[in-house]
């Protein structure tokens, strides 16, 4: 069982920064996020009294302490804190950064409303009111034999109310010392590069961008994630005196130079600079730069309408429960579809919508479904004139759906009392999950439940069995690499990230395996929800003969092998090397599948970048 996690994990790493750490933790205590959260402090071998101070906070609510004796540096400590976290989002705060009122809300709103945002950061000001960070521009210093890349804060040194700093921007880089990252995105790109940013409390020139934070943002951008600056979130960077017995100014200078060299070597030929600084001085804005206004997506889910980790509709918060869209592809098999519909409408709360997509049925199914739509406001029907395949039918339903979560359901599946609410509760409580499925009678792997105390022919006793199972396994979830599409919850943020099913799988096999692999590459987990049971009839459409079924599996297996680079001679039951399949991580150009009729939004006009630099 995986314990439910909070919405936000705040990670603070330190080494001999006791004074700065106290200021940061005090403001986190006095200005806590409204969302469910935890604070993780990673101390890497402090010798200035930090360990004693933290031991006195061991009983503080929301606070967890991690002792790190590795001596591997600041970015390694950040990554360790991230691995210890349970939140959907990670907020990295360096000691000496103090938060203002409601600091977390704009950042969380950005993440929740735009599933393509991988990182967000707010405005950081100095104690004298000047801007220290308002998003980073990527600069290329075009000097012979000393060409380099660096990050520079927009509007650095200007008053905090400078007009250009008051609008949200999509940028290529954000400050690593005060950075919120989607956990799935963080782990998908491997976290911070631990060869950079090893020094704690490194002296930072105003306006300079931390190379390790910039590098992380560039890697997120290379994988299709967006980085957003939100001026409504305001923090202050303090300069505090520390008593660090291990301070070595020369060593810090050398490691800072190493960071710059590594950043340049990694990104010089891969990243598009926002500005070029020529040898003779000045700053030249580049047409291909990445600074532009950020706008909230047209299809967004208000952050205030739900509270992560709470049961749907709890009266103490007044929060609206998340709404789901259940998508049921059909193709003949009317008798099984009637059983599916009867259970679905009986055991699914009315606030959820149900979308049927018919693939050219000839047995009266279209008329039956249209009658349902007339009788039930929550039912919608999409009709295809012919059989366009399972993947395309699912995609048509996904494109039409309005729910925060989407559920693909086979028309031969009989659901049970409370099935969807328990799936939704697990989805809301498991922040890193993108796909969730129940246990059932007719599948393989962790989802298969062979022993069941009900009549599998008449289904007598099914609901009682499912209720007893829900009680016995309440809250139990298990990670897996594969979930079939017969009953599959898809989070909308995952849908926005990887798109729909790949319609190259036309015959109804392996499209779910492909989808699970793409979700895994994008950094999302797949979970079996052990307290939800559904029954699969296995007779939604006329059965294929054994020979036809075998031929279909072989054809689809050939398609799967071709797409994922599996040797052509690999048999269907052969062992696969997952490491080879997952090599290279998520690539938006290869692994995103657009939905039908879902045109990509036009890119906003680029911001007048020249005005952004001091």
N, C-alpha and C positions, 0 to 999 in steps of 0.2 A: 504494500500500500504506500502511495506517495502522499505525504501530508499536504494539505492545501496551503497555498502561499499567499502573501499579501500582494497588493497591486504594485507597490513600489519598494525597492530595496535601496537604501542610501548607503554607499560604500565610502568610508573615510579611511585613508591609509596614512601612517605616520611613522616617523623615526626621529626621536629627539626634537620634537616640536610641541612641547607641552603647553606653552602659553597660547600658541595659535590654535591648538586642538581644543583647549578649554573654550575659547570664543566660539568656535564652530559648533561644538556640542551644546553649548548654552543656547545659542540661537535656534538650533534644531529642536531643543526642548521647548523653547518659548514660542517658536513659529512652526509647529509640526504640520506636515501635510494633512489635509482633510481626509485623504484616501487612506485605506489600510496600508500600513508600512512597517518596515523594520530598519534599524540602523545597525550596520556592521562596521566595527572598527578593527582594522588590521594593524597591529603594532609589530614592526620589524626590528625587534631587538633594541628598543630604546634603553638608554642608560642615564636619563635625566629626570627620573621620577615618573615618567609616563605610565609605566606598568603599575606602580602603586596607585596612581590616580584612577586608572581604569578599573583596578580591582575593587575600588570603592563604589563603582557604578554597576557592578555585576548583577545586581537585583533590579536595575532600572527596566521598566516596561519598554518593549520594542528594541532594546539594545542587546546586541550580541558581540562578544569579543573573540577575536582570532589572534592567537600568538604565532607569529611567523619568524622563525629563527634562521631562515635560509640565507638572508643577506643578499638576495638576488636583485633588490632594487624596487623602486616605486611602482613601475608598470607591472612587475611580477606580483607585487602585493595587491594591486588593483585587480588583476586577473584572479588571484586567490580569493579575494573578497567576492568577486562575481560568482565564482564556483560555489561559494558557501551560501549564496543568496537564494531566495525562493520567489522573488517578485517577477512580474511580467516586464517591469521596467527597472533599469539600474541607474541610479544617480550617483556619479562620482564627484565627490567634494574633497578638495584638498584642505588641510588645516589652514586657518587664516581666511577662508572664504566664509562670510556670514550671510545668512539668507534674510530676505525681507518678508513683509507680510504677504501671505498667499502666493509665495514664490513658486510652489509646485503646480498650482492650478493651470496656468497657461501652457506649461510644458506637457502635463498629462493630457490636457484637452487636445493639444496638437497630435500627440501619439494616438489617442483614442479615436479622433475624428478623421485622421488621415492614415490609413493602414500602410501607405508607402513610405512614411517617415521612419527612418532608422535611428536618427539622433536629433536632439533638440537642446538648445541652450538659451539662456537669457542674457540680459545686460549685466555686465560686471563693472562696477565703478570703484574708484579709489576713494579714500577718506576725504579728499578735498573736492569730491563731486565730479571729477573728470572721468571720461569713459576709458576703461581698460579693455573691455571686450564688447563688441556688438556684431559678432560674426567675423570670420576670417576671410581675407582675400588671399589667393594664391599668387605669389610674386615670383617671376623669373628674373634673376639678376644676370643680364646678358653682358658679362665681362669676359673677355678672352682668357682662357685657361683657368678662370675662376667662376664659371657659370654655376649658379646654384638656385635652388628653390627655397622659399620660406613662406611662412604665413604671417600676415600682418592684420591687426585688428582694424576693422572699419571704424572711422570717426575717432580713432585713438587720440586722447588728450583733449578732446572737445568737451564742452559742458554736457551733462547727462541728458538735457532736454533738447539737444541738437536735432533739428527736424528730420534729417535723414535717418536717424537712429530710432525713430518712433514707429517704424512700420515693419511687419514681419518679412523676412527674406528667406529664400532658399539659397544656400551657399555651399561652397565646397568644403569648408572647414569650420570647426568650432573649437572652443577652448577645452582642453582635456581636464583642466582643474575644476570645472563646474559644468559637467556634461551629463545629460540624460540619454541613455541608449536603450532601445528595445532589446530585451534579453535575447530573443530569438536571433536578432541581427548580430548582436555582439558575439554570440557563440558560433554563428554561421561563418563569420570572417576570422575566427580564432582569437578574438579579443585584442588587447593592446600588444604591439610588437615589443617583447621584453628586452630586445637589444637596444631600445631607445628609452629615454626618460628614466634612467636608473637612479638619479640623484633625488633625494628628498630636500625640500626647501631650497631648490636651486634658485639663485638670484635671477630675476626675470626683468628684462628691460620692458618698460611700458610699450605696448603695441605689438610686441613679438608674440607669435603664436607658438604654443608648445608643440614641438615636432611629433611627439607620440600621439597627441590628440588629433593633430592634422592628418597624420598617417592613417589613424583609425577611420576618420571621416572619409578620406580618399578611398580606402578599401570598401567602405560601405557604399560610396557612390559608384565604384566599379561594379558592384553587384546589384545596382539598380535601386538602392535605397536613397531617400532624400534626406538632407540635413537642413534643419530649419532654425533660424534665429527668431526668438520671440521677445520683444522689448518689454512686454508686460511683466515678465519675471525679472526682478531686480535683486542683485546681490552686491556685496561690498568686499573688496580684497584688502585685508589689513596688513600692515607691516609691523610685525611684533618682534621684539628682541628675544632671542633664544640662547640657551646655554648648551650648545652642542659640543661635547668634547671631541667628536670625530670630524668636525668641520675642516675641510681642506679646499680652500678657494681655487688653487691651481688644478686640483683634480676635477672640480666642477666645471672649470673652464674647458678642460680637455674633453670631458664627456659631452658637454654641450656642442663642441665642434664636431665630435664623432656623430652626434645625432643629426646635425645638419648635413654631413657628408652622406650618411645612410639615407636620409629622406631624399636628397637629390639623386643618388644612385638608383633609388627605387622608382621614382616618379618623373624624372626629367623627360623621358621619352614617352610617358604614358598619360600624364595629366595635362589638361589645358589650362595655362595660366590665366588669371583674371587681368593681370597687369604685367608689363615687361618694363624693367628698369634698365635703360641702355647705359653704355659705358660713360657717355657724356652727361649723364644725369637726367632728371625728369622722370615722369611716370606715364607710360602709354597704355591706355585701356585696350583690351583685346576683344574682338568681335565674338570669339568662341568661348568667352569666359562663362563661369557658372553662377554668377550672382543675378538673381531675378526676384521679383515679388513672389511671396507665397500666399496662396488663397486657399481657404478651407474648401474641401471637395464638395460638390453639389449634393452627393449622397453621403450624408454624415449622420452619426448617431450622437445626440447631445450627451456630453460627458456627465452632466448632472442628472440624467434620467435613470441612472443605475449606480449601484455601489458594488464594486468588486468584492467577492468573497461572502456576500450576504445572500441568504435565500431569496429567490424572486418574490417581490411584493411584500417584504417584511414591513409591518406597520410602524415600527419604531423609526424608520428612515423616511417613509413615504415614497420610497424609490419605485419607479416603474420597473416591472420585471422585463427581462430581455425577451423579445419576440422572435420566434423562429419561423422559417418557411420550410414546409415539408414538401419535397418534390418527388412525385411518383410517376416514373415512366411506365407506360402500358403498351402491350402489343398482343391483342387477342387474350385468351385466358380469362374470359369474363367471370366464370364461376369463382376463380381464385381472387380476382379483383374485388368482387362483391364482399368476400370475407375480409379482405384487407381493409376496404372502406368502412365496413361496419365497425371493426375494432378501432380503426383510426379516428373516426368521428366520435366514438364513445369514450375513448381514452385519451383524447388530446384536448387541452383547454381551448375554448373558443377564440382566445386572443391570437392564436397562431394561425397563419394562413396555410392552405393546402393547395398545391399546384399539380394538376395531372397533365402529363404530356403524352399524347397518344401517337404511336408510330404506325398509322395506317391500318388499324384493326378492322376486320371484316366480319366480326361476330356480334355486332351490336354494342361494343364497348363505347364508341364515340357518343351514341345517343344516351347511353346510361350516364356517362360523365357529364354531358351537357344538362341532363336532368338534375344531377347533384348541384351543379353551379346555380341553377335556378332556385333550388330549395335552400341553399346554404351560402350566405354572403361571403364566408371565408374561403370558399372553393373557387378556384379559377381553372380553366381548361385551355391547353394549347393543342391544336390538332395538326398533325402532319399527314399529308395525303398518302405517303408511303412509308415503309420502314427505313428510317434514316440511321438506325443503329442506336445502341444504348448510350454511347458517349454523347452523340449529338442531342439526343432527347434530354439527357441530364443537363447539358449546357444550355439548352433552350429554357429549361426550368430555372437554372441558376441566373440567367440573364433577366428573367421576369420577376425574380424574388425580391422582396423588400426587407426580409428579416435580418436581424443582427447575426443570427446563426442559421446555416442552411443544412437541411438534412435530406440526403438521398435515401429513398426507401423503395425497395423492390415491391412490385404489385402482388407478389406471392408471400408477403410478410404480414403476420398478424401481431400487432403490438399489444401491450398489456397496460394495466392501470398504472399511471404515473411515469410511464416510460420516458416521455420527453422532458418532463420537469427534472428528473434525475440526470438525464444526459446534459441538460442545460446547466444544472447546478455543478456538475463535474467540470464542464467547459469553463464556467466562470471562476471556479476555484483552482484550476490548473493553468496558470498563466502561460506556460511554455508549450502547451498542447495546441496543435492546429487541427488534428483529426481525432475523433472519438467514435467508438462503436460499442455495441452491447455484446453480451454473450447470447448464444443461440444454439439450436439443435443441429443445424446443417451448415457447417463451415469447417475450417481447419485451424490449427494453432490454438492460441490462448482463448479464442472466442468460443471454441466448441465445448459444449456441455453435454456429455453422453448420457448421464443419469438424470432422469426427470420424472417426477411423480405426477404425471398427468397422461391422459390418453392422447397419443399423437395422431390418431385417426380422427376421433370426434372432437378433440381439443377440450374435452371435459376436464375440469380441474386446472386449466392453464393459468387463469388469473390467480387462483389461490397459490399455485406453485410459484409464480413470479413474485407475489407479495411476500411469501416466506423467504425467498431468495434475497429480495431487496432488504429485508430486515436482518438477515444473517450476514450479508456482505455490505452493509451500509457504508458508503464512502470509499470502498475498495476500488483502486484502479491499478492497472498493470501496463507497463510500457511494452510496445511491440514495434516491429518494423513494417507489418502489413495489416491492413484492414480492408476487407472486401466492401464493394459498393452496395451490398444488399441493404444495409442500414448504417449510414455513415454521416456523422455530424461534421460539417466543415465550417470553421470560423471564417467570418467575412474578411478579417484581416489576412488570412491565408489565401482566400480567393483573390483578393486584390493583389497579392504578392505573386502567385504562381498561375492565376487564371483558372480555366476550367479543365475538364478531361481532354486528353489528346484524341481528336477524332480520326487519327490515323488507325486507331483500333476500332474498326467498323463492326466487328462481329460480336462484340460483347465479351471480351476476355482480355485480361492483362492491362486494361485501362486503369483499373484500381491499383495494381502494382506500380504502374508508372506514376500515378498520382502520389502515392505514398513515398516513392523515392524522391520525387521533386519536392514534396513537403519537407522531407528529412534534409535535403540539400539546402533548403531555405532556412533551416534552423529550428523547425517545429517538430514537436514530439507527436507520436501516435499512441493513443491510450485505449485499452480495453476497460470499459466501465462495468465492473463485475456485479453491480447491484441492479442492472437493467437486463431483463430477459425478453426476447421476442422469439416467436416461432416462425420458421420458414416452411411453407408448404412445398415448395419446389415444383410447382405446376402452374406457373403463371401463363405459360404458352405451350402449344403442342410440343412434346418432347422430341428431340432429335434421336435418330437411331444411334446406337453406339458407334458405328462407323462414321456417321456424320459429325457426331460430337468430337471424336478423336481427330478428324480432319480439320475441324474448326480450331481446336486447341493448337494443332501444329501450325496452321497458318498464322494465328495470332502470336504464337511463340516466335515465329520467324520475324514478324514485325517488331516485336519487343527486342530481340537480339540485334536487329539491324539498327534500331534507334539508340541503344545503349552500348553498342560496340562489343557485344558478346560474340565470341567466335562462333561461326555458323554451325560448326559441328557439335556444339554443346547440346546434349539431350535435355528434354523438358524437365526431367527429374534430376539433372546433374547438379553438382555443387557450383555455386557462383562465388566469385571473389568480390565481395561488396566493396572492398577498398578501391578496386579498379573502377567500379561503377560510379563511386562517389568522388573520384579524384577531380580536383579542380573546383569543387564547390558549386554553388548556384550561379548560373549564367542566365540573366534575364532574356537574352536573345535566343537561347536554346530551350529554356525550361518554362517560359511563360506561354500560355495558350489563351488567346483572346476568346471571349464569349461572342456568340452571334449577335450582331446588331449593337455591340458595345464598342463604339468608336472611341479611339484614344482622344482625350481632351487636348485642345490646342495648347501649345506651350505659351505661357505668358511672355510678354515682351521683356527684354532684358532691362535691368535697372541701369540708370546712368552711372556707371561704375566710377567714373572720374571723380564724382563728388563724394565718394565714400571714404577716400583716404585723406588723412590729415596732411 
